[in-house]
Amino acid sequence: MVKTPNIWPSPRLVRAARGLIGISQAALAEKAGVTQKTITKIEADDSEIMDPRRLKVLQELQRVLEDVYGIEFFAASEHSGEGVRFRKK
């Protein structure tokens, strides 16, 4: 299992990114090659540990959101919290 501080992006940020671009869990699941049920489970996972297989899916979701939809994930800094935004073109 992987501890939460090593999980990037967090499931909460994946959910936020999906909301920002306005796509359903089903649409993201199709692009990532997983089931909607998998997306539902990952987005609801606030535990401090994550199965390596689920972590691999989370990283694939990040790739799809960044490469296909132009999302940028950013970590918390001294002046702001973590978040998502559209990548500048």
N, C-alpha and C positions, 0 to 999 in steps of 0.2 A: 504494500500500500504506500501511497505517496502523501506526505503531510501537506496541508493546505497552503502554507507560505510558498511552496514550490510549484503550486498550480497557477499557471498563467496561460491565457486569461482565466479569470474566475468564471464559474457558471453564471453568476449574476451579470458579468459584463457581456457574455454571449447573449443572454436574454435582452439586455439593453441595446446591443447592436442590432439584433433582429427587430426590436421595436423601432429603432431609429430609421431603418430602411423600410419598415412596414411589410415584412414578409411573414408568412405563417411558419409554424414548426414543420409542417409538411413540405413546404417549398425548400426550406433549408436542408431538411433531411434528404430530399431528392438530389440536391446539388452535392451533398457530402457523401452520398451513397450509404446512408443509414436509415433506420426506420424513425417514424415520428415518435414512437414510444421511447426510443433511445434519447432523442432530443428532450422530451418531457422529463425523463429521469435525470439527465445531466443538468438541465436548468433548475431543477428542484433540489439539487444536491448542495447542501450547505455544511456538510460534514467536514471534519478536520483531516480526513484521510480519503484517498480516492484510489480505486483499483487502477492499475496500470493500463488495462484495456480501455477503461472509460477515459483516462487521461489522453490516450492516443486519439480517441474520437474527438475529445475537446480540442486537441491541437489541429485536427482536420477541419473542425468547424471554424477555428481561427483562420486557417488558410483560405477557406472558401469565402468567409466574410471579408477578408483583406483583398484577395485576388479577384474575386468575382464582383463584389459589391463596393469595393473602395473604402472599406472601414479601416480606421486606425485605432488600435488599443493603446492607451497610455497609462503609465503607472502613476501612483500618487507622488506628489512632489512637496516641497516646502510650502508652496502657495496654492495647491489644489489637490483634490482627491483623484483617485483613479477614474477612468472613464473611457468613452468611445466617441469618435467623431468621424466625419467624412474626411478622407485624406485629401490634401490640397493637390490640385492637378498641375 
